[in-house]
Amino acid sequence: GMLNAIGLENVGIDTFAREKLPFLRTLTVPVVANIYGTRIEEYAQLAERIDALEGVAGVEVNISCPNVKAGGVVFGVDPEAAAAVVAAVRRNTAKPLIVKLSPNVTDITRIARGVEDAGADALSLINTITGMAIDVETRRPKIANITGGLSGPAIRPVAVRMVWQVAREVRIPVIGIGGIVKAEDAVEFLIAGASAVQVGTANFRNPCAALEIAEGIEAYLVRHGIPDVHDLIGSLQTD
């Protein structure tokens, strides 16, 4: 896996709309904008801006951010705060709304049900798992921030388990995230109940990872005589 603490580096919505979006509009695939904030009002403002942008098909809300009005408690670990963020975003956009859930909770299904009731159209999970590494020679943290987010193959079993749990508890689609580097990984998430998957860390090593995974899923379906990928979703056999 990969442990990082790089924050949420981005150019900001104004530069995104002016410099990035024109190119994205030339593509033939839907573009989903991921937003985050430190106040509910900030999420709402961003949602309103995104809603007015032609070429953005949907919004993904990252609730793994500290709530400055609640002493830095992360929105995504508090069911009420998470629901409040989603409700505020929902009021300001008619575009499809995906909520990205944090795994750093006791019961992720409680958060999932809360944001579904608040207006989410889909859920994506999981975000990174909080981790830490220490240099034993210097006895200092290997990351200046002390803790960081763990991603990559190391978190996949946790992600698959959480997708399986959440998919059984909600009525909206679940998008699986966490350590997907090959087609078999994606298929595992689909069997667990995910309707789609996202690929993140794998892109650092292989920019063509997503394309290769999509082709690999097709090959898996042919190999197993499965006519439609939808037949895989939630097909886990436990007896």
Steps between C-alpha positions, in 0.01 A plus 500: 500500500587869508496728804466868418408833656491730198165653586247580232716695259302656217476819296171617649161527334566826314813372327334163444207662320724731298796277412413134554135464407527612134723201426284262702198606295671358190502148645231244430463382860306665785705722733434485875641778719618412852446774760598548863468769763566585863153644561157389391452839337814446293369169367172669412673784316715260299196292408324809370803592289535148363130484420538796265795352310418347164704188443494370858266201512503441874646586840696278739508635854806420710384503863837384637586858594520674841200705611657822631179590683513174694861519615640320199287187523484341155155535339503141383526344846195683637167376356322829568778716355534276195126518435501878545773541237314281251169676563665839440658380175176337390312828537747672267534253215273283291797308360567141608650507849757243612624500860848363573508326838781477753601155628625647828172435680352237728194430284517620139146379428359758740673780309388348170134487599514855633639654182263294288207645694653849458483475121804311369449330164798265545781421743871452432718317749749483645721803545847444645558332836687709756848357552839583645864400443802561725869509413642273770851645465395859567181414690321765300192470278578423137232752401524861613126499568560201735199309365393452141254322276572141403390398150582232246473118516560493877150637566307291248372231741364771730342682206337184363356421843356850540352501149334167576357635826374827354355353179268284710376798702422767239276530195738717295804386295835446669830577326791290626839660568818369659802321361367413156796431271369224272173369361464228762508766772216689332300180454539430871334833581219433252429161654494666844227736380666796330328629186822667378859554613757777517874468443739735679841394630558256211516796261829613655672188368289434195309784331319239289376306804132592461493402132673170570261427787195569280636266231578241765145509634370433149737206468384365838136513388582311180710244685221427747215516250336796672292699246476828692719665763186578701470128567817525708381777731421366846542140387702388805420142602523442874337155532 
